[in-house]
Amino acid sequence: MTSRVTVNGVTYTGNRSVAVGNGRVVIDGKDVTPDAKQISIAVHGNVERLQVDSCEKISVTGDVGSVSTQTGDVDVGGNISGSVQTQTGDVDCAGSIGGKVSTQTGDIKHRR
């Protein structure tokens, strides 16, 4: 399945890695940073890695390898084969989680 990543309403296809750091959004090594201060990311399909320092919300409809965020909610509709870590934010996963899940400030929900 070809994945689609939507950042603040703009969609990119065929992605495997999404990173947000120092105010920059990088998908598969390409800078796609929006002009807005608030960043929301939606992944439709599978992605290997999501690494985010700050984001309003991350949602994945599909499977993800691992998710790491300092600030932001994480909502995964599929499976997580690795770990999920967030400093401040809720974690909500519908499928299985292969690794550890941790948040310092937030809730962890596992729905099946």
C-alpha positions in Angstrom: 0.0 0.0 0.0 1.4 3.4 -1.0 1.3 5.7 2.0 0.1 9.3 1.9 1.2 11.9 4.5 -0.9 15.0 4.9 0.8 18.0 6.7 -1.6 20.9 7.4 -3.8 19.9 4.4 -1.1 19.2 1.8 -0.7 15.6 0.8 2.6 13.8 -0.2 2.6 10.2 -1.5 5.0 7.2 -1.2 6.5 8.1 2.2 8.3 5.9 4.7 9.8 8.3 7.2 8.4 11.5 8.7 10.5 13.7 11.0 9.6 17.1 12.7 12.3 18.9 14.5 13.3 22.5 15.2 10.2 23.7 13.4 11.0 21.8 10.2 8.9 18.9 8.6 11.0 16.4 6.7 9.5 13.5 4.7 11.9 11.0 3.3 14.7 13.6 3.5 12.7 16.3 1.8 11.8 19.5 3.7 8.1 20.2 3.4 7.7 22.6 6.3 4.4 24.5 6.2 4.1 28.3 6.9 1.8 27.7 9.9 3.0 27.5 13.5 0.6 24.6 14.4 1.4 21.3 12.6 -0.9 18.4 12.2 0.2 15.2 10.5 -2.1 12.5 9.1 -0.6 9.3 7.6 -2.8 7.1 5.4 -1.1 3.8 4.9 2.0 2.4 6.5 5.1 4.3 7.6 8.3 3.0 9.1 9.1 5.9 11.5 7.5 9.0 12.9 9.9 11.2 14.9 8.4 14.5 16.0 9.5 17.1 18.5 6.3 19.2 18.5 3.0 18.7 16.7 -0.6 19.4 17.5 -1.7 15.9 16.5 -0.4 12.8 14.7 -2.8 10.3 13.3 -2.0 7.1 11.4 -4.5 5.1 9.5 -2.4 2.0 8.9 0.7 0.5 10.6 3.7 2.3 11.9 7.1 1.0 13.0 7.9 3.4 15.8 6.6 6.8 17.0 8.5 9.3 19.1 7.2 12.8 20.0 8.0 15.3 22.7 4.7 17.2 22.5 1.5 16.0 20.7 -1.2 13.4 20.7 -0.6 10.1 18.8 -3.6 8.3 17.3 -2.8 5.0 15.4 -5.6 3.1 13.7 -3.4 0.1 12.9 -0.5 -1.7 14.5 2.7 -0.4 16.0 5.5 -2.9 15.6 8.0 -0.9 17.7 7.6 1.5 20.6 5.7 4.7 21.2 7.1 7.5 23.3 5.7 10.9 24.1 6.7 13.4 26.7 3.4 15.4 26.7 0.4 13.9 24.9 -2.1 11.1 24.7 -1.4 7.8 23.0 -4.4 6.0 21.4 -3.8 2.7 19.4 -6.4 0.4 17.9 -4.1 -2.5 17.0 -1.3 -4.4 18.6 1.8 -2.7 20.1 5.1 -4.6 19.7 7.2 -2.5 22.0 6.8 -0.2 25.0 4.4 2.7 25.4 5.3 5.7 27.6 4.1 9.2 28.2 5.0 11.5 31.1 1.9 13.7 30.8 -1.0 12.1 29.0 -3.3 9.1 28.8 -2.6 5.7 27.1 -5.6 4.0 25.4 -5.5 0.7 23.7 -8.7 -0.1 21.9 -9.5 -3.3 20.1 
